[in-house]
Amino acid sequence: MRSHLLNDTTAEQYRRSVTDGVERVAAKLAATERPFTGVTVDALAPRIDEIDLDQPLHDTTAVLDELEEVYLRDAIYFHHPRYLAHLNCPVVIPAVLGEAVLSAVNSSLDTWDQSAGGTLIERKLIDWTTARIGLGENADGVFTSGGTQSNLQALLLAREEAKTDTLAKLRIFASEVSHFSVKKSAKLLGLGQDAVVSIPVDHDKRMQTVALARELERCAEDGLVPMAVVATAGTTDFGSIDPLPEIAELCEQFTTWMHVDAAYGCGLLASLKHRDLINGIERADSVTVDYHKSFFQPVSSSAVLVRDAATLRHATYHAEYLNPRRMVQERIPNQVDKSLQTTRRFDALKLWMTLRTMGADGIGQLFDEVCALAREGWKLLAADPRFDVVVEPSLSTLVFRYIPANVTDPAEIDRANLYARKALFASGDAIVAGTKVGGRHYLKFTLLNPETQASDIAAVLDLIAGHAEQYLGESLDRAS
Ligand SMILES: Cc1ncc(COP(=O)(O)O)c(C=O)c1O
């Protein structure tokens, strides 16, 4: 069994095994004709169920053959140009190389004595990101597992900085289309059920700052405490960017923590064309960035950044066995002092490899390309009488719905769109997402693949229309 341990004596086996795995994935990626095979849960589950985990195969080739059956064959492939669903990006090769290196060396970024250079690399990337945001000399931050955790940590710091001991009095203000992790965080942080005040959005799905001002005033009048305003720079559905400068003004006026959830919009930090869309982000107290959304990084890769490094002390706990207080005086950099996690992956290495290979401009160029593609897609949708499209994209999503020529019942139109999404998924020809707007079912393209062309968008729209029409035809037959 020791032959499976990665060490000085098994380097050759490591090389062979990993190369075999890479060969399989490379062959798969090259041969993938659709983003999905359309396999069903009922078809796949028995294949996985029948595997006896207490009966190992002992042989890498056999294990990879089995993996082909239970995973690789039917996985959802984000690199395919017709994967248009969620906020998943195709990944860049330097980052995948980083992933292979970081898991083999297996540094843990909690303490210097488990990582050494890894800690300094992460710190340099945090500094690089805070500089791009413009958070100033005292800024700091830490890599996290994702936007949900980054938002949670930011709001934890905001809660601790708030001027009250009564959790029930705390209020968080976020737009009605902000990410659900804000509400989840409020719950995890022990705030009251009404803690998150939903602020309406304008026609472009951006937070209405007049309404925000009114709610902040009401909060003060009611003797409540404004804990934080969460501005979203790139909402999940619409890619809309809340008016950051106006929100910053209000946060200053009401002495409130400003958190910017730029999980999606952070790609603009590298953009060569649209960086100005997030002007005002530099005034935030904390910022969430998801490199695994718009920096083309493999999951996970995210960070929470703060204007004032001292606020990270709210996440600090000194454990004698790990990071005793004296290490601070000794100037030993232990990232666990700033993190909600203890053992932590060296995800930063992926971004490091990316920046050292492609540079930030390389990433920005790719993100600019998908934003341009979304504009082309919007033009197609706006000119197509078969579809209703909700807003012009600021980033790279499109929310729309199929409108049949001779059906007026909104519930029937809902059903046709729901059916079209499901049927498309089952066919594996393309994958699109769905959401609700004004209580009605819509479809969504999230465009994060620069390989997707306007012709792919046009073809998928035709497929959607075809499936919706098929549903409506069968629905008529059922009725008659
Ligand atoms: C705006 C926004 N914030 C936060 C998140 C949560 O990020 P994660 O899925 O990395 O936890 C998302 C995910 O889509 C998001 O769109």
PDBQT file of the ligand as one rigid body, heavy atoms in Angstrom, charges set to zero:
ROOT
HETATM    1  C1  LIG A 501     -23.360  38.003  -6.753  1.00  0.00    +0.000 C 
HETATM    2  C2  LIG A 501     -22.977  36.698  -6.125  1.00  0.00    +0.000 A 
HETATM    3  N1  LIG A 501     -22.512  36.691  -4.876  1.00  0.00    +0.000 NA
HETATM    4  C3  LIG A 501     -22.162  35.551  -4.254  1.00  0.00    +0.000 A 
HETATM    5  C4  LIG A 501     -22.265  34.336  -4.890  1.00  0.00    +0.000 A 
HETATM    6  C5  LIG A 501     -21.889  33.068  -4.175  1.00  0.00    +0.000 C 
HETATM    7  O1  LIG A 501     -20.654  32.624  -4.662  1.00  0.00    +0.000 OA
HETATM    8  P1  LIG A 501     -20.182  31.113  -4.481  1.00  0.00    +0.000 P 
HETATM    9  O2  LIG A 501     -21.081  30.283  -5.334  1.00  0.00    +0.000 OA
HETATM   10  O3  LIG A 501     -18.757  31.148  -4.941  1.00  0.00    +0.000 OA
HETATM   11  O4  LIG A 501     -20.300  30.772  -3.031  1.00  0.00    +0.000 OA
HETATM   12  C6  LIG A 501     -22.735  34.300  -6.203  1.00  0.00    +0.000 A 
HETATM   13  C7  LIG A 501     -22.886  33.004  -6.896  1.00  0.00    +0.000 C 
HETATM   14  O5  LIG A 501     -23.399  32.919  -7.963  1.00  0.00    +0.000 OA
HETATM   15  C8  LIG A 501     -23.093  35.511  -6.826  1.00  0.00    +0.000 A 
HETATM   16  O6  LIG A 501     -23.571  35.520  -8.077  1.00  0.00    +0.000 OA
ENDROOT
TORSDOF 0
